[in-house]
Amino acid sequence: MKGCKYIFIFLFLLVSNCSFSQEICNNGKDDDGDGLIDLQDPDCQCHFNVSGNLLQNGSFELYKNCPTNYSYNNDYNIANFWQYGTYTSINVAEYYHNFNCSYDSSQVMLYLPPALPLPDGTAFMSIRQYVYRKPDMTEKDIAKVYISQCLQNPLTPGKQYTLSFSAGRFKSPDDHDFKFKEEPFTVAVFGHPDCNAVPFGPVNASSNGCPTNFSGWVLLGKTTLRSKGKWVQDKINFTVPENINVLEIGPDCSNLESIIDQADSTTFLDYYVYDIDDLHLLPTQDFHFQYIQSLGEIESQNTCGIDSLLSVPFYSNASYQWYKDSIAIIGATSNNYRLPAENPDGNYNVLISNTDSCLVSEPFTVLTNPLGNLSLPADTSLCESDSLLLAPPLAGVTYSWNGNNYQSVKIFNPGVYQITASAANGCFKTYTVNVHSQNCSTFMPNAFTPNGDGINDLFRIPQDVKITINDFSIFDRWGNKVFSTHKRSDAWDGNYKGKKSAEGTYIYIISGNTGNKEIRIKGLVTLIR
């Protein structure tokens, strides 16, 4: 009986723990312990239905023949109406999968399967990009891959469009155990007026980066998602600056941060993959998303603030839940919500659901007093022979200085500056800033001798170099990072992993701020023993 008692206690604890493994989407808590709350968590995603499409074969069901090696080829076709978006070297090309194809069932679906069922049909696309573990790599040096389509009709300048899709991160060639399912990924859409711009970049290049590295391409919009091994649905709203005839969909123009290889050789950021399916492109007005409306403003005791009533349409047999910055507002469960008198600023959504469907409204941004986001220092410094952005551009704010109005204030000389910032709602605030001159020279030694004699044994940033560092890293000639710190006082002793580093030349990179200016210093230092 005593053993059974312990078994009962164990089972009770196990059931208790399991009961908290699922995210609850309306309590403002992180129920499953993944650091994501309510609408931030993919578990709380609301799936919406879309009808109509300006894209052809948006779910990739139509294809000419089964792919055999998923590699770069001469016609770049991957599915009907779709092309590879960029010239890349072999085996860095876009993939197309269909369950009727033998290679998929024997390889992809066996080792790297997405969650089933698929969002639509039996086909999907796989998007990838690489990360090179070398210092000072440019974005154009990173191999990225895109899917593209030449549109039947151009997108109209000045008109807003919405691209909806389902996407997910699952296993990848360098992450078979799917350890990094919490990692976010970015879906971006680019446009160009000329369909002949696809594929972009030099032929057979090892890498071309993102489309905007080449003439005529524009980034139309992007969004960042988390999937936790599930298909998630999202959308990108964008306004077209000119006639757009071809779209590219894939990674954005940023570099992914690499991480140290895992003990089992997992290097997921060397080989970063997400899948995408069920793409729909329509004018935003044709999407069935509800928009929050403000039903008037009532002046509060604070003349620079407002008290507003937000509202969405009322539906019988529907439930409502309001969110601020994706976190549930407890008790806000009607189609109307009145903003609080204190701290109303934020992005508001409402989830509307009934027995067979649900949707999340477009975000409604409340910014009662933009001056609340503005802070100018009382004292600051200016590097000699340089300029300083003293008052940054801020939506809804105008600066008055020396009798003139500006959207921002840049200065070139030290002195005392009096600047008045005014908001459209009548709020204003005056700042007095004392700017003094500073020598921002960044001399670094070019050699050190870590031989234990107490003289020049360490390589460090000299005390007279006026810099606040964000990162100080040193690399050997093969690109291995042998030293890294975020502390100003740290120094390299010439050792790596407890062993003496070889004599020779090393690369150092320092990023930080000096005189309120971001700087990046790169140089060489010689280790002599």
C-alpha positions in Angstrom: 0.0 0.0 0.0 2.8 2.4 0.8 4.3 1.9 -2.7 0.9 2.4 -4.3 0.6 5.7 -2.3 3.9 6.9 -3.9 2.8 5.8 -7.3 -0.5 7.8 -6.8 1.4 10.9 -5.8 3.7 10.6 -8.8 0.7 10.2 -11.2 -1.0 13.2 -9.6 2.1 15.4 -10.0 2.4 14.1 -13.6 -1.2 14.9 -14.4 -0.9 18.3 -12.7 2.2 19.2 -14.8 0.5 18.1 -18.0 -2.5 20.2 -17.2 -0.3 23.3 -17.6 1.4 22.3 -20.8 -1.1 24.0 -23.0 -1.2 27.8 -23.4 -4.5 29.4 -22.2 -5.1 32.3 -24.5 -7.1 34.8 -22.4 -5.5 34.9 -19.0 -2.3 37.1 -19.5 0.0 34.3 -18.3 2.7 32.1 -19.8 0.9 28.8 -19.1 3.3 26.4 -21.0 6.5 28.1 -19.9 7.9 29.0 -23.3 8.2 32.7 -22.7 5.2 33.6 -25.0 1.9 34.9 -23.6 -1.5 34.7 -25.2 -1.5 35.9 -28.8 2.3 35.8 -28.8 2.1 32.0 -28.6 1.5 30.0 -31.8 -0.8 27.8 -29.7 -3.3 30.7 -29.7 -3.4 31.3 -33.4 -6.8 31.9 -34.9 -7.1 30.4 -38.4 -9.0 32.4 -41.0 -10.4 31.5 -44.4 -9.5 33.4 -47.5 -11.3 33.3 -50.9 -9.9 34.7 -54.1 -6.3 35.0 -55.2 -4.2 37.2 -57.5 -1.5 34.4 -57.4 -1.7 31.4 -59.6 -1.2 27.9 -58.1 -1.0 29.5 -54.6 -0.9 26.1 -52.9 1.7 24.6 -55.4 -0.6 21.7 -56.3 0.1 22.0 -60.0 3.5 20.8 -61.3 5.0 19.6 -64.5 6.9 16.6 -63.2 8.3 15.1 -60.0 11.6 16.7 -58.9 14.4 14.3 -58.5 17.3 16.1 -56.9 15.9 19.5 -55.9 18.8 21.3 -57.5 19.4 24.3 -59.7 18.4 23.8 -63.3 18.3 25.8 -66.5 14.6 26.7 -66.6 14.3 27.4 -62.9 10.7 26.1 -62.8 9.7 24.5 -59.5 5.9 24.4 -59.8 3.4 25.7 -62.4 3.7 29.6 -62.5 6.5 29.6 -59.9 10.3 30.0 -60.4 13.4 30.0 -58.3 13.9 33.6 -57.3 17.7 33.8 -57.4 20.7 32.4 -59.2 22.5 30.2 -56.7 25.0 27.4 -56.8 23.8 23.8 -57.0 22.0 22.3 -54.0 21.2 25.7 -52.6 18.0 25.9 -54.7 14.3 26.1 -53.7 12.5 22.8 -53.1 9.1 21.7 -54.3 7.4 18.6 -52.6 4.4 16.5 -53.5 3.4 13.3 -51.8 2.8 11.7 -55.1 6.5 11.9 -55.9 8.8 9.0 -54.8 11.7 11.2 -53.6 9.4 13.0 -51.2 8.1 9.9 -49.6 11.5 8.2 -49.3 13.5 11.2 -48.2 11.7 14.4 -47.3 8.7 13.0 -45.6 10.8 10.3 -43.8 13.6 12.6 -42.4 12.3 16.2 -42.6 8.5 16.0 -42.5 6.2 19.0 -41.8 3.2 18.8 -39.6 0.2 17.0 -41.2 -2.3 17.7 -42.5 -0.8 20.4 -44.7 -2.7 23.8 -44.7 -4.0 23.1 -48.2 -3.6 20.1 -50.6 -0.6 17.8 -50.7 2.2 20.2 -51.8 4.3 22.8 -50.1 7.5 24.9 -50.6 10.6 24.9 -48.5 12.5 28.1 -47.9 16.1 28.1 -46.7 19.1 30.4 -46.0 22.6 29.8 -44.8 24.7 31.5 -42.1 28.5 31.7 -42.6 30.6 31.5 -39.4 33.1 34.1 -40.5 33.7 37.6 -39.1 32.6 40.7 -41.0 30.5 38.8 -43.6 28.1 41.0 -45.5 24.5 40.2 -46.1 25.2 39.7 -49.8 27.7 36.9 -48.9 24.8 34.8 -47.4 23.1 32.3 -49.7 19.3 32.9 -49.5 16.6 31.3 -51.7 13.3 32.7 -52.9 10.2 31.6 -54.8 8.8 34.1 -57.3 5.9 34.6 -59.6 5.2 36.9 -62.5 1.7 38.3 -61.9 -1.1 38.2 -64.5 -1.8 41.9 -63.8 0.5 44.5 -62.2 -0.2 45.7 -58.7 -1.4 49.3 -58.7 0.8 52.0 -57.2 -0.6 53.5 -53.9 -3.0 50.6 -53.4 -2.8 48.4 -50.3 -2.5 44.6 -50.7 -2.4 41.7 -48.3 -0.4 38.5 -48.7 -1.7 35.7 -46.4 0.1 32.3 -46.0 0.7 29.4 -43.7 4.3 28.7 -42.6 6.2 26.6 -40.1 9.6 25.6 -38.8 10.0 21.8 -38.6 13.1 19.6 -38.8 15.9 20.7 -41.0 19.0 19.0 -42.4 21.1 20.2 -39.6 18.5 19.8 -36.8 17.0 16.4 -37.1 15.9 16.3 -33.5 14.2 19.7 -33.9 15.8 21.2 -30.8 15.3 24.8 -32.0 11.5 24.8 -32.6 11.2 28.0 -30.5 13.4 30.0 -32.9 11.6 32.7 -34.9 11.8 33.0 -38.7 11.0 35.8 -41.1 8.8 35.8 -44.2 9.4 38.8 -46.5 7.9 39.9 -49.8 9.8 41.9 -52.5 8.6 43.4 -55.7 10.0 44.5 -59.1 8.3 46.1 -62.1 10.0 43.7 -64.6 9.4 40.0 -64.7 12.7 39.5 -66.5 14.4 40.5 -63.2 13.9 36.9 -62.1 16.1 35.1 -61.2 18.2 38.0 -59.7 22.0 38.1 -59.3 25.0 36.7 -61.2 24.5 33.3 -62.7 25.9 30.3 -60.7 26.9 32.7 -57.8 27.5 31.0 -54.5 25.4 33.7 -52.9 23.4 36.8 -53.8 21.8 37.8 -50.5 18.3 39.4 -50.7 16.7 40.9 -53.8 17.3 44.5 -52.8 21.0 44.1 -53.4 20.1 44.5 -57.0 18.6 47.4 -59.0 14.8 47.8 -59.1 13.9 45.5 -56.2 11.9 46.9 -53.2 11.0 45.3 -49.9 7.2 45.5 -49.7 6.7 44.0 -46.3 7.7 41.3 -43.8 6.6 39.5 -40.7 8.3 37.4 -38.0 6.7 34.2 -36.8 7.2 31.3 -34.3 5.7 27.9 -35.1 6.9 25.4 -32.5 6.6 22.6 -35.1 3.1 23.7 -36.2 1.8 25.4 -39.3 0.9 29.0 -38.4 -1.1 31.4 -40.4 -0.1 35.1 -40.9 -0.4 38.0 -43.3 1.7 40.9 -44.6 0.0 44.2 -45.5 1.9 46.5 -47.9 1.3 49.5 -50.2 2.8 49.3 -53.7 5.1 52.3 -54.6 5.0 51.6 -58.3 3.7 49.1 -60.9 4.8 45.7 -59.5 4.8 42.8 -62.0 6.8 40.1 -60.1 7.0 39.1 -56.4 9.7 37.3 -54.5 8.9 35.5 -51.2 11.5 34.3 -48.7 14.0 35.6 -46.1 14.4 39.3 -45.4 17.7 41.2 -45.7 19.1 40.6 -42.3 21.9 38.3 -41.2 21.0 35.5 -38.8 23.1 35.3 -35.6 25.2 32.1 -35.6 25.5 30.0 -32.4 28.1 27.6 -31.1 27.8 24.1 -32.6 26.0 21.7 -30.3 27.8 18.6 -28.9 26.0 16.4 -31.4 27.1 18.7 -34.3 23.7 20.3 -34.7 24.3 23.6 -36.5 20.8 24.7 -37.3 21.7 28.3 -38.3 24.1 27.0 -41.0 21.1 25.5 -42.7 18.0 27.4 -41.8 14.7 26.1 -43.2 11.0 26.9 -43.0 8.1 25.6 -45.1 5.3 27.7 -46.7 1.9 26.9 -48.2 -1.5 28.3 -49.1 -0.5 31.7 -50.4 -3.2 34.3 -51.2 -2.7 37.8 -52.6 -5.6 40.2 -52.7 -6.4 43.9 -52.2 -6.6 44.4 -48.5 -10.2 45.6 -48.8 -11.1 42.1 -50.1 -9.8 40.3 -47.0 -12.5 39.6 -44.4 -10.6 41.1 -41.4 -12.4 43.4 -39.0 -11.0 46.8 -38.3 -11.3 48.4 -34.9 -12.9 51.8 -34.9 -12.6 54.7 -32.4 -16.1 55.9 -31.5 -15.1 59.4 -30.5 -12.7 61.0 -28.0 -13.5 62.4 -24.5 -11.0 64.9 -23.0 -9.6 63.7 -19.7 -8.1 65.8 -16.9 -4.8 65.4 -18.6 -5.1 67.9 -21.6 -2.5 65.9 -23.5 -4.4 62.6 -23.3 -7.7 61.1 -24.4 -10.2 58.5 -23.3 -11.5 56.6 -26.3 -14.1 54.0 -26.9 -12.9 51.3 -29.3 -15.4 49.1 -31.1 -15.8 46.2 -33.7 -19.1 45.1 -35.2 -21.5 43.1 -33.0 -22.4 39.5 -34.1 -25.0 37.3 -32.4 -23.6 34.1 -31.0 -20.0 35.4 -31.1 -17.6 35.8 -28.3 -15.0 38.6 -28.0 -11.6 39.0 -26.2 -9.5 42.2 -26.4 -5.8 42.3 -26.2 -3.2 45.0 -25.7 0.2 44.3 -27.2 -1.0 40.7 -27.7 -1.7 40.2 -24.0 -5.3 39.5 -23.0 -7.2 42.3 -21.2 -9.0 40.5 -18.4 -12.7 41.1 -18.5 -12.7 42.9 -21.9 -15.2 40.5 -23.6 -17.7 42.6 -25.4 -17.5 44.2 -28.9 -16.6 47.6 -27.3 -13.7 48.5 -25.1 -13.0 51.8 -23.4 -9.3 52.7 -23.0 -8.1 53.3 -19.5 -7.3 56.8 -18.3 -3.7 55.8 -17.5 -1.2 54.2 -19.9 -3.6 53.7 -22.8 -0.8 53.7 -25.5 -0.3 50.4 -27.3 -1.5 48.1 -30.1 -5.0 46.6 -29.6 -6.6 43.6 -31.2 -9.8 41.7 -30.6 -10.4 38.0 -31.2 -13.9 37.3 -32.5 -15.0 33.6 -32.5 -18.1 31.5 -32.9 -18.7 27.8 -33.1 -17.0 27.2 -36.5 -14.6 30.1 -37.1 -12.6 32.9 -35.6 -10.5 35.9 -36.6 -8.2 38.4 -35.0 -8.7 42.1 -36.0 -6.1 44.2 -37.5 -4.1 46.0 -34.8 -5.3 49.5 -33.8 -2.5 51.7 -32.5 -3.2 54.1 -29.7 -0.7 56.9 -29.2 -2.2 59.6 -27.1 0.9 61.6 -26.5 3.9 61.0 -28.8 6.1 63.1 -26.5 5.9 60.3 -24.0 8.3 58.4 -26.3 10.8 61.3 -26.5 13.8 61.8 -24.3 16.6 64.3 -25.0 19.6 64.3 -22.7 20.5 67.3 -20.4 24.2 66.8 -21.2 25.9 65.0 -24.0 29.1 65.1 -26.1 30.0 65.7 -29.7 33.0 64.2 -31.4 35.4 66.8 -32.8 34.8 67.5 -36.5 31.6 65.4 -36.5 27.8 65.9 -36.3 25.2 64.8 -33.7 21.5 64.0 -34.2 20.3 65.8 -31.1 16.5 65.5 -31.7 15.5 62.4 -33.7 12.5 62.3 -36.1 9.4 61.1 -34.3 5.9 60.6 -35.9 3.6 63.5 -35.0 6.3 65.7 -33.4 7.7 69.0 -34.7 10.8 70.7 -33.2 11.2 74.5 -32.8 14.8 75.8 -32.7 16.3 79.2 -33.6 12.9 80.4 -34.7 12.4 77.6 -37.3 10.5 74.3 -37.3 12.2 71.0 -38.1 11.3 67.3 -38.2 14.7 66.6 -36.6 17.7 68.6 -35.2 21.3 67.8 -36.2 24.1 70.0 -34.7 27.7 70.4 -35.7 29.2 72.5 -32.8 29.2 72.3 -29.0 27.0 74.7 -27.0 23.8 75.0 -25.1 20.7 74.2 -27.2 17.0 74.9 -26.3 14.6 72.9 -28.3 10.8 72.8 -28.0 9.0 69.6 -29.2 5.3 70.0 -30.1 2.7 67.2 -30.8 -0.3 67.5 -33.0 -2.7 67.2 -30.0 -1.3 70.5 -28.5 1.2 69.0 -26.1 4.7 70.5 -26.0 7.8 70.2 -24.0 11.0 72.3 -23.9 14.5 70.7 -23.5 17.7 72.4 -22.7 20.8 70.3 -23.8 24.4 71.1 -23.0 26.7 69.7 -25.7 30.4 69.6 -25.0 33.2 68.6 -27.3 35.0 65.2 -27.0 38.1 63.6 -28.6 36.8 60.4 -30.0 40.1 59.0 -31.3 40.3 55.2 -31.3 44.0 54.3 -31.3 44.6 50.5 -30.7 47.9 48.7 -30.2 49.1 46.5 -33.1 50.9 43.9 -31.1 51.2 42.2 -27.7 53.5 39.7 -26.0 51.7 37.3 -23.7 54.9 35.7 -22.3 54.3 36.2 -18.6 56.9 38.9 -18.0 54.3 41.4 -16.8 54.9 43.8 -19.8 52.3 44.0 -22.6 50.9 40.6 -21.7 47.3 41.5 -22.5 45.5 42.9 -25.5 42.9 45.4 -24.4 41.2 48.6 -25.3 43.4 51.4 -23.9 42.0 53.5 -21.1 42.3 56.7 -23.2 40.0 55.4 -25.9 36.7 56.9 -25.1 34.2 54.2 -26.1 31.3 52.3 -24.5 31.5 48.8 -26.1 28.7 46.5 -27.1 31.0 43.8 -28.3 34.8 43.2 -28.5 35.7 40.0 -30.4 38.9 38.6 -31.8 39.2 36.0 -34.6 42.1 33.9 -36.0 42.9 33.8 -39.7 40.4 30.9 -40.2 37.5 32.9 -38.8 37.3 31.1 -35.4 36.3 33.4 -32.6 39.1 33.1 -29.9 37.9 35.9 -27.6 34.7 37.8 -27.0 33.4 40.2 -24.3 30.8 42.8 -23.7 32.8 44.4 -20.8 35.1 47.4 -21.3 37.7 46.2 -18.8 38.2 42.7 -20.2 41.4 41.8 -22.1 42.6 38.8 -24.2 45.5 36.9 -22.6 46.5 35.1 -25.8 44.8 31.8 -24.8 41.9 29.9 -26.4 40.0 27.2 -24.6 42.8 27.1 -22.0 45.6 26.6 -24.5 48.1 29.1 -25.8 47.2 30.5 -29.2 49.8 30.4 -31.9 51.9 33.4 -32.9 50.6 35.4 -35.8 48.1 38.0 -36.9 44.5 38.1 -35.5 41.5 40.2 -36.5 39.7 42.3 -33.8 36.3 43.9 -34.2 34.9 46.4 -31.7 31.3 47.8 -31.9 30.0 50.4 -29.5 29.4 54.1 -29.0 31.6 57.1 -28.6 30.3 60.7 -28.3 26.8 59.3 -28.7 27.7 57.9 -32.1 27.7 54.3 -33.1 31.1 53.1 -34.3 32.7 49.9 -35.5 36.4 49.4 -35.4 38.2 46.6 -37.3 41.9 46.0 -37.2 44.8 43.6 -36.9 46.9 42.7 -33.9 50.1 40.5 -33.9 50.6 38.0 -31.1 54.3 37.6 -30.3 55.6 35.1 -27.7 
